[in-house]
């Protein structure tokens, strides 16, 4: 059985991926982007605020270096956001794969 993304997954990915990116990444495991937006809205989440929160979290993870140029700071911030995105994608993909593996094992015993 194929894993279908749940609200927990959308909340985990909130702020680092847009609903369109979620749909592109997970294909038929995810509904239409409009449906993802509606599910996030149930929890008081909107994409702009989420993106700003993700940036703020990434910024907090950066070392404070006053001698960096603006471009260097932007590049560090982009790298931190990319790391956060990869970590969260791995979390959701691992959840999906574990579910699908359990389902396959269960079917093998029937």
C-alpha positions as CSV (number, residue, x, y, z in Angstrom):
1,X,0.0,0.0,0.0
2,X,1.3,3.4,-0.9
3,X,1.8,5.9,1.9
4,X,-0.3,9.1,1.6
5,X,1.0,12.2,3.3
6,X,-0.8,13.2,6.5
7,X,-1.2,16.5,8.2
8,X,1.8,15.8,10.3
9,X,3.9,15.6,7.2
10,X,2.6,18.9,5.8
11,X,3.4,20.5,9.1
12,X,6.9,19.1,9.2
13,X,7.5,20.5,5.7
14,X,5.8,23.8,6.4
15,X,8.0,26.7,5.6
16,X,10.7,24.9,3.7
17,X,8.6,23.6,0.8
18,X,5.7,25.2,-0.9
19,X,2.6,23.1,-1.5
20,X,3.6,22.8,-5.2
21,X,7.1,21.6,-4.2
22,X,5.5,19.0,-1.9
23,X,3.3,17.7,-4.7
24,X,6.3,17.6,-7.1
25,X,8.4,15.7,-4.5
26,X,5.9,13.2,-3.4
27,X,3.8,12.8,-6.5
28,X,0.6,10.7,-6.0
29,X,1.4,10.4,-2.3
30,X,0.2,14.1,-1.9
31,X,-3.0,15.8,-3.0
32,X,-3.3,18.9,-5.1
33,X,-1.4,21.9,-3.7
34,X,-4.7,23.7,-3.0
35,X,-5.7,20.9,-0.7
36,X,-2.3,21.1,1.1
37,X,-2.9,24.8,1.6
38,X,-6.3,24.2,3.1
39,X,-4.9,21.6,5.5
40,X,-2.2,23.9,6.6
41,X,-4.8,26.7,7.1
42,X,-6.6,24.5,9.6
43,X,-3.6,24.8,11.8
44,X,-3.2,28.6,11.3
45,X,-0.3,28.2,8.9
46,X,0.3,30.2,5.8
47,X,3.2,29.9,3.4
48,X,4.6,33.4,3.9
49,X,4.8,33.2,7.7
50,X,6.2,29.6,7.5
51,X,8.9,30.7,5.1
52,X,9.9,33.6,7.4
53,X,10.0,31.2,10.4
54,X,12.2,28.8,8.5
55,X,14.5,31.7,7.6
56,X,14.6,32.9,11.2
57,X,15.5,29.4,12.4
58,X,18.2,29.0,9.8
59,X,19.6,32.4,10.7
60,X,19.8,31.5,14.4
61,X,21.9,28.4,13.4
62,X,24.4,30.6,11.6
63,X,27.6,31.7,13.5
64,X,27.6,35.4,14.2
65,X,30.4,36.8,12.0
66,X,30.4,40.5,11.5
67,X,33.2,40.5,9.0
68,X,31.2,38.6,6.3
69,X,29.9,40.4,3.3
70,X,26.2,40.6,2.6
71,X,26.6,38.0,-0.2
72,X,28.5,35.6,2.1
73,X,25.7,35.9,4.8
74,X,23.0,35.3,2.1
75,X,25.0,32.2,0.9
76,X,25.3,30.9,4.5
77,X,21.6,31.4,5.0
78,X,20.7,29.6,1.8
79,X,23.0,26.7,2.8
80,X,21.3,26.5,6.2
81,X,17.8,26.5,4.6
82,X,18.9,23.8,2.2
83,X,20.2,21.6,5.1
84,X,16.9,22.1,6.9
85,X,15.0,21.2,3.8
86,X,17.0,18.0,3.2
87,X,16.6,17.0,6.9
88,X,12.8,17.4,6.8
89,X,12.5,15.7,3.4
90,X,14.4,12.7,4.7
91,X,12.2,12.6,7.8
92,X,9.0,12.4,5.7
93,X,10.5,10.0,3.1
94,X,11.7,7.7,5.9
95,X,8.2,7.7,7.4
96,X,6.7,6.9,4.1
97,X,9.2,4.1,3.4
98,X,8.7,2.6,6.8
99,X,4.9,2.5,6.4
100,X,5.2,0.9,3.0
101,X,7.7,-1.7,4.2
102,X,5.4,-2.7,7.1
103,X,2.5,-3.0,4.7
104,X,4.6,-5.3,2.4
105,X,5.7,-7.5,5.3
106,X,2.1,-7.8,6.4
107,X,1.0,-8.8,3.0
108,X,3.7,-11.4,2.7
109,X,2.4,-13.2,5.9
110,X,-1.2,-13.4,4.6
